[in-house]
Amino acid sequence: MATFSIVIRGKRRDGYYPVYLMVIHNGNPGYIKTTFVVSDKGLKKNLYENR
């Protein structure tokens, strides 16, 4: 069974973070890039608080 999660990765030069969909199947992660970006205001220290 696959597990899906939303993650952010490294900060871009313009100060925004790209949003990725992480898919884990049989212990192997894969990342799908989305068209969404998040600024520093959209982040929280504990990312699990966004759920």
MDTraj code that builds the backbone (N, CA, C; nanometers):
import mdtraj as md
import numpy as np

residues = "MET ALA THR PHE SER ILE VAL ILE ARG GLY LYS ARG ARG ASP GLY TYR TYR PRO VAL TYR LEU MET VAL ILE HIS ASN GLY ASN PRO GLY TYR ILE LYS THR THR PHE VAL VAL SER ASP LYS GLY LEU LYS LYS ASN LEU TYR GLU ASN ARG".split()
xyz = np.array([
    [0.0837, -0.1173, 0.0000],
    [0.0000, 0.0000, 0.0000],
    [0.0891, 0.1249, 0.0000],
    [0.0502, 0.2243, -0.0731],
    [0.1272, 0.3486, -0.0827],
    [0.0817, 0.4476, 0.0244],
    [0.1762, 0.5287, 0.0699],
    [0.1490, 0.6348, 0.1658],
    [0.1761, 0.7677, 0.0983],
    [0.0857, 0.8634, 0.1155],
    [0.0989, 0.9952, 0.0548],
    [0.1189, 1.0999, 0.1631],
    [0.2018, 1.1988, 0.1341],
    [0.2269, 1.3067, 0.2282],
    [0.2661, 1.4320, 0.1509],
    [0.2365, 1.5474, 0.2069],
    [0.2762, 1.6744, 0.1477],
    [0.4042, 1.7204, 0.2160],
    [0.5056, 1.7550, 0.1380],
    [0.6332, 1.7993, 0.1940],
    [0.6818, 1.9237, 0.1192],
    [0.7693, 1.9978, 0.1859],
    [0.8376, 2.1074, 0.1190],
    [0.9848, 2.0723, 0.1150],
    [1.0531, 2.1245, 0.0164],
    [1.1956, 2.0978, 0.0048],
    [1.2688, 2.2305, 0.0051],
    [1.3924, 2.2359, -0.0374],
    [1.4776, 2.3529, -0.0266],
    [1.4168, 2.4847, -0.0721],
    [1.4601, 2.5919, -0.0094],
    [1.4115, 2.7264, -0.0388],
    [1.4655, 2.7735, -0.1742],
    [1.3775, 2.8356, -0.2541],
    [1.4197, 2.8904, -0.3835],
    [1.4857, 3.0263, -0.3634],
    [1.5476, 3.0778, -0.4683],
    [1.6144, 3.2087, -0.4610],
    [1.5184, 3.3233, -0.4323],
    [1.3922, 3.3084, -0.4729],
    [1.2945, 3.4149, -0.4504],
    [1.2314, 3.4094, -0.3108],
    [1.2738, 3.3155, -0.2265],
    [1.2264, 3.3082, -0.0887],
    [1.1079, 3.2151, -0.0666],
    [1.0601, 3.1497, -0.1706],
    [0.9475, 3.0581, -0.1580],
    [0.9963, 2.9138, -0.1553],
    [0.9129, 2.8277, -0.0978],
    [0.9430, 2.6856, -0.0906],
    [0.8495, 2.6096, -0.1845],
    [0.9004, 2.5239, -0.2727],
    [0.8128, 2.4438, -0.3579],
    [0.7460, 2.3314, -0.2775],
    [0.6254, 2.2974, -0.3132],
    [0.5483, 2.1938, -0.2446],
    [0.5508, 2.0672, -0.3302],
    [0.5801, 1.9541, -0.2662],
    [0.5870, 1.8254, -0.3337],
    [0.4899, 1.7285, -0.2705],
    [0.4437, 1.6326, -0.3478],
    [0.3652, 1.5209, -0.2989],
    [0.4617, 1.4029, -0.2876],
    [0.4790, 1.3526, -0.1650],
    [0.5693, 1.2394, -0.1444],
    [0.4870, 1.1114, -0.1430],
    [0.5287, 1.0153, -0.2230],
    [0.4634, 0.8853, -0.2310],
    [0.5646, 0.7815, -0.1854],
    [0.5271, 0.7023, -0.0849],
    [0.6159, 0.5963, -0.0358],
    [0.5479, 0.4635, -0.0642],
    [0.6185, 0.3779, -0.1379],
    [0.5678, 0.2445, -0.1700],
    [0.6814, 0.1452, -0.1519],
    [0.6593, 0.0440, -0.0719],
    [0.7614, -0.0571, -0.0393],
    [0.8878, 0.0070, 0.0163],
    [0.8738, 0.1136, 0.0930],
    [0.9884, 0.1794, 0.1559],
    [1.0657, 0.2722, 0.0647],
    [1.0245, 0.2866, -0.0593],
    [1.0946, 0.3731, -0.1549],
    [1.0162, 0.5019, -0.1755],
    [1.0759, 0.6176, -0.1396],
    [1.0046, 0.7443, -0.1590],
    [1.0191, 0.7952, -0.3023],
    [0.9152, 0.8609, -0.3478],
    [0.9162, 0.9284, -0.4763],
    [0.8504, 1.0637, -0.4571],
    [0.8936, 1.1639, -0.5309],
    [0.8414, 1.2991, -0.5144],
    [0.7786, 1.3464, -0.6446],
    [0.6602, 1.4054, -0.6327],
    [0.5901, 1.4634, -0.7467],
    [0.5791, 1.6125, -0.7218],
    [0.6377, 1.6926, -0.8087],
    [0.6358, 1.8372, -0.7919],
    [0.4972, 1.8913, -0.8261],
    [0.4502, 1.9860, -0.7443],
    [0.3224, 2.0508, -0.7704],
    [0.3477, 2.1943, -0.8157],
    [0.2435, 2.2636, -0.8519],
    [0.2560, 2.4037, -0.8932],
    [0.2431, 2.4983, -0.7745],
    [0.2295, 2.4448, -0.6537],
    [0.2099, 2.5264, -0.5348],
    [0.3435, 2.5663, -0.4723],
    [0.3471, 2.6859, -0.4138],
    [0.4626, 2.7330, -0.3385],
    [0.4134, 2.7926, -0.2070],
    [0.5025, 2.7955, -0.1063],
    [0.4683, 2.8468, 0.0253],
    [0.5752, 2.9472, 0.0667],
    [0.5311, 3.0578, 0.1283],
    [0.6266, 3.1560, 0.1799],
    [0.6601, 3.1208, 0.3243],
    [0.7490, 3.1986, 0.3846],
    [0.7854, 3.1765, 0.5241],
    [0.6653, 3.1905, 0.6172],
    [0.5702, 3.2758, 0.5821],
    [0.4509, 3.2941, 0.6650],
    [0.3631, 3.1698, 0.6672],
    [0.3688, 3.0906, 0.5631],
    [0.2867, 2.9702, 0.5546],
    [0.3458, 2.8500, 0.6246],
    [0.4667, 2.8639, 0.6779],
    [0.5331, 2.7530, 0.7457],
    [0.5175, 2.7655, 0.8957],
    [0.5157, 2.6510, 0.9615],
    [0.5158, 2.6460, 1.1070],
    [0.6368, 2.5666, 1.1496],
    [0.6812, 2.5862, 1.2735],
    [0.7984, 2.5157, 1.3218],
    [0.7779, 2.3644, 1.3147],
    [0.6640, 2.3188, 1.3629],
    [0.6299, 2.1785, 1.3556],
    [0.5376, 2.1597, 1.2359],
    [0.5855, 2.1003, 1.1301],
    [0.5065, 2.0885, 1.0077],
    [0.3813, 2.0045, 1.0265],
    [0.3789, 1.9190, 1.1303],
    [0.2614, 1.8372, 1.1540],
    [0.1443, 1.9185, 1.2084],
    [0.1675, 2.0444, 1.2491],
    [0.0589, 2.1306, 1.2953],
    [-0.0290, 2.1753, 1.1793],
    [0.0190, 2.1633, 1.0554],
    [-0.0572, 2.2065, 0.9387],
    [-0.1684, 2.1091, 0.9031],
    [-0.1711, 1.9917, 0.9645],
    [-0.2725, 1.8903, 0.9292],
    [-0.4068, 1.9279, 0.9829],
])
top = md.Topology()
chain = top.add_chain()
for i, resn in enumerate(residues, 1):
    res = top.add_residue(resn, chain, resSeq=i)
    for name in ("N", "CA", "C"):
        top.add_atom(name, md.element.get_by_symbol(name[0]), res)
traj = md.Trajectory(xyz[None], top)
